[in-house]
Amino acid sequence: MTTESQNTTTLPLTSGRWAFDPMHSAVGFSIRHLGISKVRGRFNDLRAELVVGDSLETSSITATVALASIDTGNPDRDAHVRAADLLDVERRPTMSFRSTRITGDGEDWTLEGDLTIGDVTRPIVFDVEFGGVVDVPVDGSRHAGFDASGEFRRSDFGLDFAPGFLGDVVKVNLEVQFVEPE
C-alpha cells in the first residue's frame, strides 16, 4: 500500500488476517431512474478479506462481488439487468476492490483503492466509519464492524447503457464485519 511517509497511524485492530463474516455483512447500491427517483438494491454474494499489518501502510482490504447476485426486489428487473445489453454478467462476472491507501483515525477513515468491473479498473474512494470491536458472548470471538460509502460513474466502466433512463452515478454502501484472528 502507498501512503504519505508521515502517516504511520496504526489501525485499532489486532494484526493478522481477519475472517470475513458474510452473515453480518452487506453491499447495497442506489442509482437514479429517469432522473426523478432512485432504484436501490444489493448484491447477495460478497466476499472480503482484511489484513491488518503493523501500520496502515502494511494493511489492506480486498472485496469481490458476484454481479449475478444483484437483487433489487424485482426478479424480472434483475434478470434484465444481468443480460448482455446491460451488466452482461457472462462477460463481467465480478466487481472487485483492492485497497491502495488507508488514512484516518478514531471512527472516521478513508479507504482508497482500485475498483474493477469486467476488464476496466478505475480509482475509487470510500468514506469509512469504524463501528468498533466487540466480544461476542456466544462464542467469545471478537468482531470489528465498518460502514463504507462511495460512488462511481458507470460510464467509466463501459456501462453506459440506457442513458436518460438510468443515472451515471452509482452510490455504493458496504456494511461489513470481520472476525479477529485467533
C-alpha positions as CSV (number, residue, x, y, z in Angstrom):
1,M,0.0,0.0,0.0
2,T,1.2,3.5,-0.6
3,T,0.7,6.3,1.9
4,E,2.3,9.5,2.8
5,S,5.5,8.9,4.7
6,Q,4.3,10.9,7.8
7,N,1.2,8.7,8.1
8,T,2.2,6.0,10.5
9,T,-1.0,5.6,12.4
10,T,-1.9,2.1,13.2
11,L,-5.4,0.6,13.0
12,P,-7.1,-0.1,16.3
13,L,-7.2,-3.8,15.5
14,T,-5.1,-6.9,16.2
15,S,-2.6,-7.6,13.4
16,G,-3.3,-10.6,11.2
17,R,-5.8,-11.8,8.6
18,W,-9.3,-11.1,9.9
19,A,-12.0,-13.5,8.7
20,F,-14.9,-12.1,6.7
21,D,-18.4,-12.5,8.4
22,P,-20.8,-12.9,5.4
23,M,-23.8,-13.4,7.7
24,H,-23.4,-9.9,9.1
25,S,-22.3,-8.0,6.0
26,A,-24.0,-6.5,3.0
27,V,-23.3,-4.4,-0.1
28,G,-26.0,-2.1,-1.3
29,F,-26.3,0.4,-4.1
30,S,-28.6,3.1,-5.5
31,I,-28.9,4.7,-8.9
32,R,-31.2,7.3,-10.3
33,H,-34.1,6.2,-12.5
34,L,-35.5,8.6,-15.0
35,G,-33.8,11.4,-13.0
36,I,-36.7,11.5,-10.6
37,S,-36.2,8.7,-8.1
38,K,-33.7,6.0,-7.1
39,V,-33.7,2.3,-7.6
40,R,-32.0,0.6,-4.6
41,G,-30.6,-2.9,-4.5
42,R,-28.0,-5.2,-3.1
43,F,-25.6,-7.9,-4.1
44,N,-26.1,-11.1,-2.2
45,D,-22.7,-12.6,-3.0
46,L,-19.9,-10.6,-1.3
47,R,-16.5,-11.8,-0.2
48,A,-13.9,-9.7,1.5
49,E,-10.5,-10.0,3.2
50,L,-9.0,-7.7,5.8
51,V,-5.3,-8.0,6.5
52,V,-4.1,-5.8,9.4
53,G,-0.4,-5.1,9.5
54,D,1.7,-3.2,12.0
55,S,0.8,0.1,10.3
56,L,-1.7,1.5,7.8
57,E,1.0,1.0,5.1
58,T,1.0,-2.7,5.7
59,S,-2.8,-3.2,6.0
60,S,-5.1,-3.9,3.1
61,I,-8.6,-4.9,2.2
62,T,-10.0,-6.7,-0.8
63,A,-13.6,-7.4,-1.8
64,T,-15.3,-9.2,-4.6
65,V,-19.0,-9.1,-5.6
66,A,-20.6,-11.6,-7.9
67,L,-22.6,-9.3,-10.2
68,A,-25.1,-12.0,-11.0
69,S,-26.2,-11.8,-7.3
70,I,-28.0,-8.5,-7.9
71,D,-31.2,-8.2,-6.0
72,T,-33.4,-5.1,-6.5
73,G,-36.5,-6.8,-5.1
74,N,-37.9,-7.3,-8.6
75,P,-36.8,-10.6,-10.2
76,D,-37.8,-9.5,-13.8
77,R,-35.8,-6.3,-13.5
78,D,-32.8,-8.3,-12.0
79,A,-32.9,-10.7,-14.9
80,H,-32.9,-7.8,-17.4
81,V,-30.0,-6.1,-15.6
82,R,-27.9,-9.3,-15.8
83,A,-28.5,-9.6,-19.5
84,A,-25.9,-8.9,-22.3
85,D,-27.4,-5.5,-23.1
86,L,-26.9,-4.2,-19.5
87,L,-24.4,-5.6,-17.0
88,D,-23.6,-8.6,-19.2
89,V,-22.7,-10.8,-16.2
90,E,-21.4,-13.5,-18.6
91,R,-18.7,-11.1,-19.7
92,R,-18.4,-9.2,-16.5
93,P,-19.0,-11.7,-13.7
94,T,-17.5,-9.7,-10.8
95,M,-16.8,-6.3,-9.4
96,S,-13.7,-6.2,-7.2
97,F,-11.9,-3.8,-5.0
98,R,-8.3,-3.7,-3.9
99,S,-7.1,-1.0,-1.4
100,T,-4.2,1.2,-2.2
101,R,-4.3,3.6,0.8
102,I,-5.9,3.8,4.2
103,T,-6.0,7.0,6.2
104,G,-7.8,8.2,9.3
105,D,-8.2,7.9,13.0
106,G,-10.8,7.0,15.6
107,E,-14.2,6.4,13.9
108,D,-13.6,8.2,10.6
109,W,-11.3,6.7,7.9
110,T,-10.8,7.0,4.2
111,L,-10.2,3.9,2.0
112,E,-8.7,4.5,-1.4
113,G,-8.3,1.7,-4.0
114,D,-9.0,0.3,-7.4
115,L,-12.4,-0.8,-8.5
116,T,-12.5,-3.3,-11.3
117,I,-15.7,-4.2,-13.2
118,G,-15.0,-6.7,-16.0
119,D,-11.7,-5.7,-17.6
120,V,-11.8,-2.0,-16.6
121,T,-10.1,-0.7,-13.4
122,R,-10.6,2.8,-12.0
123,P,-9.7,4.5,-8.7
124,I,-12.4,4.9,-6.0
125,V,-12.6,6.4,-2.6
126,F,-14.7,5.2,0.3
127,D,-15.6,7.1,3.5
128,V,-15.4,4.6,6.2
129,E,-16.9,4.6,9.7
130,F,-15.3,2.3,12.1
131,G,-18.0,0.8,14.4
132,G,-15.6,-0.7,16.9
133,V,-14.7,-4.1,18.2
134,V,-16.9,-6.2,20.4
135,D,-16.7,-9.6,22.1
136,V,-19.5,-11.9,21.1
137,P,-20.8,-13.6,24.3
138,V,-22.0,-16.8,22.5
139,D,-18.6,-18.0,21.3
140,G,-16.0,-15.4,22.7
141,S,-15.0,-14.3,19.2
142,R,-14.2,-10.6,18.6
143,H,-15.9,-8.8,15.7
144,A,-15.0,-5.5,14.1
145,G,-17.6,-3.5,12.1
146,F,-17.3,-1.0,9.3
147,D,-19.6,1.1,7.2
148,A,-18.2,2.3,3.9
149,S,-19.7,4.5,1.3
150,G,-18.5,5.7,-2.1
151,E,-19.6,6.3,-5.6
152,F,-18.5,5.7,-9.2
153,R,-19.6,6.6,-12.7
154,R,-20.8,3.6,-14.5
155,S,-19.8,5.1,-17.9
156,D,-16.1,5.0,-16.6
157,F,-16.5,1.2,-16.8
158,G,-18.2,0.9,-20.2
159,L,-21.6,0.5,-18.6
160,D,-23.2,3.3,-20.5
161,F,-26.4,1.6,-21.4
162,A,-29.8,3.3,-21.0
163,P,-28.7,6.9,-20.8
164,G,-31.6,9.1,-19.8
165,F,-33.3,6.1,-18.1
166,L,-30.5,5.4,-15.6
167,G,-28.2,7.9,-13.9
168,D,-24.5,7.6,-14.4
169,V,-23.6,7.8,-10.7
170,V,-23.8,4.6,-8.7
171,K,-23.7,5.0,-4.9
172,V,-22.3,2.0,-3.0
173,N,-22.7,1.3,0.7
174,L,-21.0,-1.6,2.4
175,E,-21.7,-2.8,6.0
176,V,-19.2,-5.4,6.9
177,Q,-18.0,-7.3,9.9
178,F,-14.7,-9.2,10.3
179,V,-13.7,-11.7,13.0
180,E,-10.4,-11.3,14.8
181,P,-7.6,-13.8,14.1
182,E,-7.1,-16.4,16.8
